[in-house]
Amino acid sequence: MPQIQTHHPLTQLNTFGLQAHAEHFVAITTIDQLQACIADAQLRALPWYILGGGSNLVLPELVHGLVLKMDLRGKTLQAEDDAAWYVAAQAGENWHEFVQWTLAQGWGGLENLSLIPGTVGASPVQNIGAYGVEIKDYFHQLTAIHLHSGEIRQFDHADCHFAYRDSIFKQAGGKDWCILEVAFRLPKAHQTKTSYGDIENELATLGLAATLQNVAQAVINVRQRKLPDPAQIGNAGSYFKNPIITLEQAQALKVQYPDLVMYTIDAQRSKLAAGWLIEQAGWKGRQLGPVGMFFKQALVMVNHGGARQRDVKLLEQKVQQAVLEQFGVAIESEPIYWN
Ligand code: EPU
């Protein structure tokens, strides 16, 4: 049985830097340790929370229950056929390091997802995405363990119910599964995807061809320029999701606001840039107590120091209200709240 800590500090383990403790805490480095915890009736009586890189969380000051920090490590080429490489990594691997490792082998696909904070095990939960790519585009399968029964099973692509910043692992039944390992299918005929304006412009400015390494570098440069580094200023990435509304409503708004940033999804639906809405509503770079909306990217909430969950919630509500009043559009928060 791994060692269980009590009143363990979590402030360094969440990129938002919220002040938080876990009532009980355990670091998991082997599947056997996790199975030992599942078999322990006293531990099982507590509410459980799985912690990866802590980059998409809004923690309360005290997490009542057991926090399990997933530290399983290892990455490997599982298989190869004429069309693709199949690579897998354990849940506790750092996402960015894993991506750079695949690129160093010459296996393309994940380069646009460089520098996303967090772990491999957390990547399917919200189907992480950036610059026109989501992990669902390269996902092969994953292995997960059921936190009540200890059953271990595979989830293939269809089982995961991937959608924009969503999967089965955010839904009621899916939350009982803990991801152990994720495998990706990286096609040999891969073409880099540089159609996203920021990436295209960065490559053009640097005079670089769209090789795997160069695209990764362009993504890293753009992210470093626009997004706050959690090591310097606490944040959980985009705080709101880009809202999906009817094409009809989007077109009506576009008449009123010709600069509105919208992307057509299909014949019925459009996605709006929430960062643009928040900026227009006057919240870009504005602070409320110890938190604020980042001055270079209004979609990202930042912790100016000492923030707690209630400060985050208060600003969330203010921003939602301002956007709703001005545009009639509801925006939803994106990170996961514990308790
Ligand atoms: N915009 C503004 N003002 C702002 C921010 C954005 O006008 O303050 C406008 C930009 O000018 C641009 C548009 O909104 O025309 C889109 O902005 P950006 O390219 O920065 O992307 P985003 O839609 O704000 C999404 C993801 C990011 C991801 C980028 C790049 C979500 C919730 N966020 O942001 O993901 O890096 O696209 O693909 O979908 C994250 O999820 O944590 C995250 C950082």
Residues whose N, C-alpha, C, O or C-beta is under 5 A from the ligand:
A	BS01	EPU	G129 A130 Y131 G132 A236 G237 S238 F240 K241 N242 V261 A273 G275 W276 E279 K284 K296 Q297 A298 L299
